[in-house]
Amino acid sequence: MDFSKFESGIKITSEEGYKDRYYTYIAGQKVEQALRVPDTHIFAFQEMNIESGAVQNDKAIFGSVTSLMKAQAYELDSLPQRLKSKRVYQFNLVSVVQSDLIKLHFEGDSITGSQVDQEHYVSRYIINGEETFAHIHFIQESAFAEVVKDYDRLHNANCSFFNDEYDRFFLDAAKNYKKSELFKDELSREMRICLFQNLASGYYRLIKETISVSWSESEGILYIELGFDLDKAVLESLNNDRKLSDEAGRALKKLYRYEGSFKFTDGWIPF
C-alpha cells in the first residue's frame, strides 16, 4: 500500500491496541483463510507415494517452507535500502501443493484422517543465527484460484483499514504528546525560514533549536514552543504578525491536520 501521497511519516503500527483493531477489522471483511489462526498444531509432515503409500520423507515440504522463510527474511532485510516512499508492507507465505493433502488428527490413541484443500502451519527455523517464526499457508493446486480471491479481499481490507487508521491518527495528532513529537523535526524545518524573516539578528543563532507544539486543555489552544527565551515584546510581535501566522497555520495543517487556534511561546511553558 503506497503512502507517498502523505507529507509526513506515521507510526500507526506501533500504537497500543493497533493489532487488536486490525484483526477485528479484517475478521469483519469476509477474509476467511488468508490470516486464519491455525486451530491445530502440525508437528510433522510426511510425503507418501499416492499409489503404494510408501514413505518418501519430507524433503520437498521442508524445502518449500524454508525457502519461503528465507525469501521473506531477505525481503525484510533489503527493504530499508529499497524504500523510496512511505509504504505498508505485508508478507503472506503461500506454498502450492500439486498433490493430495491428507490431515491426520491425533487424539489420545485415536487417529483420524481427512482430505483437505488447504492448511495453516506455524514454522520455526533459524535464519541468520536467529530463531524465526512464520505462518505458512499450504494450498492444494485445485483450490488456489479460490484462495487468491481471499487474498484479494485481504488486500482491499488492508487499504481501507490503513486509510481509516491514518485519518483516526490525525484526530488528535497535535494534541497528543507522543504523536506530536513524531513531527517536531519537520515542524522545525517548516518554521525556520519564516522565523528567520521575522526575528531580529540577535536571535538567528537560536532558530536551530527544535520547535515543537503543546496543547493547553484549559485554554483550548495549541502553543508553538520555540525552544528559546524571547523578550515579551518580540514574542508579542510574532503572535501579531499575520504573514507568520499564515505560514505557521499552513505548517500545522500540513503536518498535524490542525486548523484551530494557536500561539507562539518561548522556552517557558505558560501552563
Buried (B, 14 or more C-beta within 10 A) or exposed (E): EEBEEEEBEBEBEEBEEEEEBBEEBBEEBEBEBBBBEEEEEBEEBEBBEEEEEEEEEBEEBBEBBBEBBBEBBEEEEEEEEEEEEBEBEEEBBBBBBEEEBEEEEEEEEEEEEEEEBBBBBEBEBEBEEEEBEBBBBBBBEEBBEEBEEBBEBBBEBBEEBBEEBBEEBBEEBBBBEEBBEBBBEBBBEBBBEBBEEBBEEEBEEBBEBEBBBBBBEEEEBBBBBBBBEBEEEBBEBBBEBEEBBEBBBEBBEBBBBBEEEBBBBBEEEEE
